[in-house]
C-alpha cells in the first residue's frame, strides 16, 4: 500500500477576535480510520472545511501525498457535512447521479455507482423519492452515498453516524472499514465516543482549536492516570484517604476506585487494603475514551 496521507499542517484560523484554530496539526494515513473528537465549537468542522477548500486558513497548509491540495485533488475527496447538503426537492437517484457527474464520472459509471451504493446503504427503494420525503436516518444514508458515489481517494465525514439506528450504524461502520482497507484515508468526527473507540485506528482530541491528544486508543488510555479497583468487603469508608499520592474516586459496597499520582506505590495501597481484611480484587483499570475525553476537554487550556 502506498504511504499516501492527508496532512493538516499547522493551520490557524481567526474570525475577528475569535481564534477558531491554533496551529492544528495531524495526518490521516492511507488505510486508516482517524476519529476527530472534541466539544461543540472546538474547531472540527472548521478544520474539515479548510481541508476541502470551502474555507481558507490564515496560515498553515493542507497536503495530499506530500503536495498542496488542488482543485483536481478535491474532485477525489468524499465529503459529508454535518448539516444536510442535499437538494431537498430533487429525487435521490437523480441527485446522486448529478453529484457523481460533477466529480468527473461518465453517465453510465455514475448510474451504476448510484445503484450499487443505494443498495448497499439500504435506500435503493427510495431512489425515485425526493430527499425531503425521507426520514432523517435515510437522509443520512443518502448523504453518505453522496460522499462515496464517485469512488473517492479520501473521505472526510462530519458526524456521519448522527441520527442513525443501530443497524444503520453497523452498516456504515462496515463501509468505512472497507474503504480504509482499500487504502482510503478516512477521517470522521463523532460525539459517539464508544463507537470511535471501537472503530478507529487513531484518535485526535481537540480543545479550543488545538490538537491536545493524539494516538491509538491503547496509547491514549495508557497515558492516563493509573487507576485501581479494590474490592475489600470489610474496608470502611475512608480507609485510603490518607495514603500518599492516592485520590479516592468512589467507594460503594466495599469496592473502592482510586487514582494514583506519579510515583505513588500500588503495593502500599494493597497493604492498606489487606489491613482491613480480605481483598477479593485488586486490579489496574484503564480509563475509557469517554473518560479521557472528559478529562482532556475540561482541563484549562495552557
C-alpha positions, 0 to 999 in steps of 0.5 A: 500500500502506498504511504499516501496521507492527508496532512493538516499542517499547522493551520490557524484560523481567526474570525475577528477576535475569535481564534477558531484554530491554533496551529492544528496539526495531524495526518490521516494515513492511507488505510486508516480510520482517524476519529476527530473528537472534541466539544461543540465549537472546538474547531472540527468542522472548521478544520474539515472545511479548510481541508476541502477548500470551502474555507481558507486558513490564515496560515498553515497548509493542507497536503495530499501525498506530500503536495498542496491540495488542488482543485483536481485533488478535491474532485477525489475527496468524499465529503459529508457535512454535518448539516444536510447538503442535499437538494431537498426537492430533487429525487435521490437517484437523480441527485446522486447521479448529478453529484457523481457527474460533477466529480468527473464520472461518465453517465453510465459509471455514475448510474451504476455507482448510484445503484450499487451504493443505494443498495448497499446503504439500504435506500435503493427503494427510495431512489425515485423519492425526493430527499425531503420525503425521507426520514432523517436516518435515510437522509443520512444514508443518502448523504453518505452515498453522496460522499462515496458515489464517485469512488473517492481517494479520501473521505472526510465525514462530519458526524456521519453516524448522527441520527442513525439506528443501530443497524444503520450504524453497523452498516456504515461502520462496515463501509468505512472499514472497507474503504480504509482497507482499500487504502482510503484515508478516512477521517470522521468526527463523532460525539459517539465516543464508544463507537470511535473507540471501537472503530478507529485506528487513531484518535485526535482530541481537540480543545479550543482549536488545538490538537491536545491528544493524539494516538491509538486508543491503547496509547491514549488510555495508557497515558492516563492516570493509573487507576485501581479497583479494590474490592475489600468487603470489610474496608470502611469508608475512608480507609485510603484517604490518607495514603500518599499520592492516592485520590479516592474516586468512589467507594460503594459496597466495599469496592473502592476506585482510586487514582494514583499520582506519579510515583505513588506505590500500588503495593502500599495501597494493597497493604492498606487494603489487606489491613482491613481484611480480605481483598477479593480484587485488586486490579489496574483499570484503564480509563475509557475514551469517554473518560479521557475525553472528559478529562482532556476537554475540561482541563484549562487550556495552557 
